[in-house]
């Protein structure tokens, strides 16, 4: 036997981490130093906007002015609300400044994660009548629907004639198309 000293005595030191474990750790470590760019205007500009789901019934818009809306709700109202409740109403939406890849003009966009970065999709609304701030700047935009096509049908563009564009802090819920949550003080 092994002399009954209670040790395996196989001649190897089992107290240190095997070299292969360090090799497995290297790719994860490299991500810390070479992280991919944040999802923002670059991603939104290159992606086709997410198709909004069909909605048949729309609740009346609140009496408040401007009406706070998500980009998805605005797009649905413009393209699917046969009652055309959005017509002439001033709305407020929040997102990031996304330059038009084809030059001239810009979009208000949100990047939406359903579960992870791999399934990120963008929602975009074209902004008219206001100069763009720097790409990836978070802004709150108020304005009215940009008249083109037939309101309440797919021919109507998700576009806004801006009255005000105000730089804001990135909302807590930046990666969802929800009304902005303001960080609690």
Helices and strands as residue ranges (DSSP letters): H 19-33, H 41-46, E 67-68, H 71-80, E 91-99, E 106-112, G 117-119, E 121-128, E 138-145, E 159-167
